[in-house]
Amino acid sequence: MKIKSLLLAFPVLCLACSNPGSDTADPASQMDASPVYAKRPAGVNALSVDFNYDEPCNILGEEYVRSTFNLDEKTELEEAHEHNGCEFEWAGNKVLISFGGSKPYASVYQAEYTFDKMFQKKPAMAAPVVESPASETVNSSEGTSPEAIVSDGEATEHHTTDDNQPKHGGITAATPHLTEPAVSTGKYEAVPNVGDKAVWDANTGMMHVLFNNHIINVTVETKGKAETKKEQAQSLAEVLIEKISANEYIRRL
């Protein structure tokens, strides 16, 4: 009879031992569960390319706009944030700043492809043409003919792996540039020495810059001349490039 009573009481004792409130030494028992973290799958922030981008106006800073447009401290400068970027506005003038497309792109090649498609009027790459094996004629005696035999010296002479390397001093050639330079096409004027490539649209006052895997858009809406607005847009774009190089575009979480 006593053994049967002990068997019935054993599950009750186990439940009491597993109660989190009974173990005050466990740090996990002192924390309340968060419904936000419970609904967020692990790794979502790491996989999202847009998550770490800060607002471009926060990256640029009001002081750079004031110095670029010679605005004193008495000039009221209003800042507004929109879905595609942000803007500074004062006395009927406006500067809009945004990052184009993904933030940032997965690679510089994807960023350049998007940039060229939008501002260089380059069509999408065509699919490679695959020739039918039936159209090729194979000569069975080709591989055994004396003319088809190539010596090791000839193969080395014509198919070396260092054809593009200099032949002196043991110095290797410079690494080729990853992007092609911008060209003037349509309404877009190529702007040299800004980022990897840049174009300027005088009609809208917009400058588009490719830098690594980022696309920067700067629009100047003032009463100044087109050449002056171009210089101002370029100045702001160069500041953003410096801050992107220093990883200041990442939002501090």
Secondary structure as a PSIPRED ss2 file (coil, helix, strand):
# PSIPRED VFORMAT (PSIPRED V4.0)

   1 M C   1.000  0.000  0.000
   2 K H   0.000  1.000  0.000
   3 I H   0.000  1.000  0.000
   4 K H   0.000  1.000  0.000
   5 S H   0.000  1.000  0.000
   6 L H   0.000  1.000  0.000
   7 L H   0.000  1.000  0.000
   8 L H   0.000  1.000  0.000
   9 A H   0.000  1.000  0.000
  10 F H   0.000  1.000  0.000
  11 P H   0.000  1.000  0.000
  12 V H   0.000  1.000  0.000
  13 L H   0.000  1.000  0.000
  14 C H   0.000  1.000  0.000
  15 L H   0.000  1.000  0.000
  16 A H   0.000  1.000  0.000
  17 C H   0.000  1.000  0.000
  18 S C   1.000  0.000  0.000
  19 N C   1.000  0.000  0.000
  20 P H   0.000  1.000  0.000
  21 G H   0.000  1.000  0.000
  22 S H   0.000  1.000  0.000
  23 D C   1.000  0.000  0.000
  24 T C   1.000  0.000  0.000
  25 A C   1.000  0.000  0.000
  26 D C   1.000  0.000  0.000
  27 P H   0.000  1.000  0.000
  28 A H   0.000  1.000  0.000
  29 S H   0.000  1.000  0.000
  30 Q H   0.000  1.000  0.000
  31 M C   1.000  0.000  0.000
  32 D C   1.000  0.000  0.000
  33 A C   1.000  0.000  0.000
  34 S C   1.000  0.000  0.000
  35 P H   0.000  1.000  0.000
  36 V H   0.000  1.000  0.000
  37 Y H   0.000  1.000  0.000
  38 A H   0.000  1.000  0.000
  39 K H   0.000  1.000  0.000
  40 R C   1.000  0.000  0.000
  41 P C   1.000  0.000  0.000
  42 A C   1.000  0.000  0.000
  43 G C   1.000  0.000  0.000
  44 V H   0.000  1.000  0.000
  45 N H   0.000  1.000  0.000
  46 A H   0.000  1.000  0.000
  47 L H   0.000  1.000  0.000
  48 S C   1.000  0.000  0.000
  49 V C   1.000  0.000  0.000
  50 D C   1.000  0.000  0.000
  51 F C   1.000  0.000  0.000
  52 N C   1.000  0.000  0.000
  53 Y E   0.000  0.000  1.000
  54 D C   1.000  0.000  0.000
  55 E C   1.000  0.000  0.000
  56 P H   0.000  1.000  0.000
  57 C H   0.000  1.000  0.000
  58 N H   0.000  1.000  0.000
  59 I H   0.000  1.000  0.000
  60 L H   0.000  1.000  0.000
  61 G C   1.000  0.000  0.000
  62 E H   0.000  1.000  0.000
  63 E H   0.000  1.000  0.000
  64 Y H   0.000  1.000  0.000
  65 V H   0.000  1.000  0.000
  66 R H   0.000  1.000  0.000
  67 S H   0.000  1.000  0.000
  68 T H   0.000  1.000  0.000
  69 F C   1.000  0.000  0.000
  70 N C   1.000  0.000  0.000
  71 L C   1.000  0.000  0.000
  72 D C   1.000  0.000  0.000
  73 E C   1.000  0.000  0.000
  74 K C   1.000  0.000  0.000
  75 T C   1.000  0.000  0.000
  76 E C   1.000  0.000  0.000
  77 L C   1.000  0.000  0.000
  78 E E   0.000  0.000  1.000
  79 E E   0.000  0.000  1.000
  80 A E   0.000  0.000  1.000
  81 H E   0.000  0.000  1.000
  82 E E   0.000  0.000  1.000
  83 H C   1.000  0.000  0.000
  84 N C   1.000  0.000  0.000
  85 G E   0.000  0.000  1.000
  86 C E   0.000  0.000  1.000
  87 E E   0.000  0.000  1.000
  88 F E   0.000  0.000  1.000
  89 E E   0.000  0.000  1.000
  90 W E   0.000  0.000  1.000
  91 A C   1.000  0.000  0.000
  92 G C   1.000  0.000  0.000
  93 N E   0.000  0.000  1.000
  94 K E   0.000  0.000  1.000
  95 V E   0.000  0.000  1.000
  96 L E   0.000  0.000  1.000
  97 I E   0.000  0.000  1.000
  98 S E   0.000  0.000  1.000
  99 F E   0.000  0.000  1.000
 100 G C   1.000  0.000  0.000
 101 G C   1.000  0.000  0.000
 102 S C   1.000  0.000  0.000
 103 K C   1.000  0.000  0.000
 104 P C   1.000  0.000  0.000
 105 Y C   1.000  0.000  0.000
 106 A C   1.000  0.000  0.000
 107 S C   1.000  0.000  0.000
 108 V H   0.000  1.000  0.000
 109 Y H   0.000  1.000  0.000
 110 Q H   0.000  1.000  0.000
 111 A H   0.000  1.000  0.000
 112 E H   0.000  1.000  0.000
 113 Y H   0.000  1.000  0.000
 114 T H   0.000  1.000  0.000
 115 F H   0.000  1.000  0.000
 116 D H   0.000  1.000  0.000
 117 K H   0.000  1.000  0.000
 118 M H   0.000  1.000  0.000
 119 F H   0.000  1.000  0.000
 120 Q C   1.000  0.000  0.000
 121 K C   1.000  0.000  0.000
 122 K C   1.000  0.000  0.000
 123 P C   1.000  0.000  0.000
 124 A C   1.000  0.000  0.000
 125 M C   1.000  0.000  0.000
 126 A C   1.000  0.000  0.000
 127 A C   1.000  0.000  0.000
 128 P C   1.000  0.000  0.000
 129 V C   1.000  0.000  0.000
 130 V C   1.000  0.000  0.000
 131 E C   1.000  0.000  0.000
 132 S C   1.000  0.000  0.000
 133 P H   0.000  1.000  0.000
 134 A H   0.000  1.000  0.000
 135 S H   0.000  1.000  0.000
 136 E C   1.000  0.000  0.000
 137 T C   1.000  0.000  0.000
 138 V C   1.000  0.000  0.000
 139 N C   1.000  0.000  0.000
 140 S C   1.000  0.000  0.000
 141 S C   1.000  0.000  0.000
 142 E H   0.000  1.000  0.000
 143 G H   0.000  1.000  0.000
 144 T H   0.000  1.000  0.000
 145 S C   1.000  0.000  0.000
 146 P H   0.000  1.000  0.000
 147 E H   0.000  1.000  0.000
 148 A H   0.000  1.000  0.000
 149 I C   1.000  0.000  0.000
 150 V C   1.000  0.000  0.000
 151 S C   1.000  0.000  0.000
 152 D H   0.000  1.000  0.000
 153 G H   0.000  1.000  0.000
 154 E H   0.000  1.000  0.000
 155 A H   0.000  1.000  0.000
 156 T H   0.000  1.000  0.000
 157 E H   0.000  1.000  0.000
 158 H H   0.000  1.000  0.000
 159 H C   1.000  0.000  0.000
 160 T C   1.000  0.000  0.000
 161 T C   1.000  0.000  0.000
 162 D C   1.000  0.000  0.000
 163 D C   1.000  0.000  0.000
 164 N C   1.000  0.000  0.000
 165 Q C   1.000  0.000  0.000
 166 P C   1.000  0.000  0.000
 167 K C   1.000  0.000  0.000
 168 H C   1.000  0.000  0.000
 169 G C   1.000  0.000  0.000
 170 G C   1.000  0.000  0.000
 171 I C   1.000  0.000  0.000
 172 T C   1.000  0.000  0.000
 173 A C   1.000  0.000  0.000
 174 A C   1.000  0.000  0.000
 175 T C   1.000  0.000  0.000
 176 P C   1.000  0.000  0.000
 177 H C   1.000  0.000  0.000
 178 L C   1.000  0.000  0.000
 179 T C   1.000  0.000  0.000
 180 E C   1.000  0.000  0.000
 181 P C   1.000  0.000  0.000
 182 A C   1.000  0.000  0.000
 183 V C   1.000  0.000  0.000
 184 S C   1.000  0.000  0.000
 185 T E   0.000  0.000  1.000
 186 G C   1.000  0.000  0.000
 187 K C   1.000  0.000  0.000
 188 Y E   0.000  0.000  1.000
 189 E E   0.000  0.000  1.000
 190 A E   0.000  0.000  1.000
 191 V C   1.000  0.000  0.000
 192 P C   1.000  0.000  0.000
 193 N C   1.000  0.000  0.000
 194 V C   1.000  0.000  0.000
 195 G C   1.000  0.000  0.000
 196 D C   1.000  0.000  0.000
 197 K E   0.000  0.000  1.000
 198 A E   0.000  0.000  1.000
 199 V E   0.000  0.000  1.000
 200 W E   0.000  0.000  1.000
 201 D E   0.000  0.000  1.000
 202 A C   1.000  0.000  0.000
 203 N C   1.000  0.000  0.000
 204 T C   1.000  0.000  0.000
 205 G C   1.000  0.000  0.000
 206 M E   0.000  0.000  1.000
 207 M E   0.000  0.000  1.000
 208 H E   0.000  0.000  1.000
 209 V E   0.000  0.000  1.000
 210 L E   0.000  0.000  1.000
 211 F E   0.000  0.000  1.000
 212 N C   1.000  0.000  0.000
 213 N C   1.000  0.000  0.000
 214 H E   0.000  0.000  1.000
 215 I E   0.000  0.000  1.000
 216 I E   0.000  0.000  1.000
 217 N E   0.000  0.000  1.000
 218 V E   0.000  0.000  1.000
 219 T E   0.000  0.000  1.000
 220 V E   0.000  0.000  1.000
 221 E E   0.000  0.000  1.000
 222 T C   1.000  0.000  0.000
 223 K C   1.000  0.000  0.000
 224 G C   1.000  0.000  0.000
 225 K C   1.000  0.000  0.000
 226 A H   0.000  1.000  0.000
 227 E H   0.000  1.000  0.000
 228 T H   0.000  1.000  0.000
 229 K H   0.000  1.000  0.000
 230 K H   0.000  1.000  0.000
 231 E H   0.000  1.000  0.000
 232 Q H   0.000  1.000  0.000
 233 A H   0.000  1.000  0.000
 234 Q H   0.000  1.000  0.000
 235 S H   0.000  1.000  0.000
 236 L H   0.000  1.000  0.000
 237 A H   0.000  1.000  0.000
 238 E H   0.000  1.000  0.000
 239 V H   0.000  1.000  0.000
 240 L H   0.000  1.000  0.000
 241 I H   0.000  1.000  0.000
 242 E H   0.000  1.000  0.000
 243 K H   0.000  1.000  0.000
 244 I H   0.000  1.000  0.000
 245 S H   0.000  1.000  0.000
 246 A C   1.000  0.000  0.000
 247 N C   1.000  0.000  0.000
 248 E C   1.000  0.000  0.000
 249 Y C   1.000  0.000  0.000
 250 I E   0.000  0.000  1.000
 251 R C   1.000  0.000  0.000
 252 R C   1.000  0.000  0.000
 253 L C   1.000  0.000  0.000
